[in-house]
Amino acid sequence: MKFFFLTFFFFISCKEVRNSSSEFKRPPIKAPSSNTTTPASPTSEIVTFEQLKNDLLLGKCLRCHAWVKSEDEVLKRVVPGEPNSSELFMQVDSGNMPIGGPVLSSDELDLVFNYIIDL
């Protein structure tokens, strides 16, 4: 009899947990990132394409990606105002780029982040 009581109690408990958790709205899941230096929020620094190109793209990206010299080509890889939806930012933030090089520093990530925010 104890077994049936415990089994019954277990199933009722599971149902209550399931019902209460369905009311909880989870935040969107962000893809895992190996680099935890993503800026929490944009800073007030306005970043121009020339600054991004000179400070980052030419030194870190040009050896594999000749298109970084053109802002039009860079803009094909970003969603203006949305760095977390932009291919360029997601690749450098995840550490996938630059290939064969060290991951970008937090200052370099801030530069990319703020450039996209300012578009």
Buried (B, 14 or more C-beta within 10 A) or exposed (E): EEEEEEEEEEEEEEEEEEEEEEEEEEEEEEEEEEBEBBBEEBEEEEBEBEBBBEBBBEEBBBEEBEEBEEEEEBBEBBBEEEBBEBEBBBBBBBBEBBEEEEBBEBEBBBBBBBBBBBB
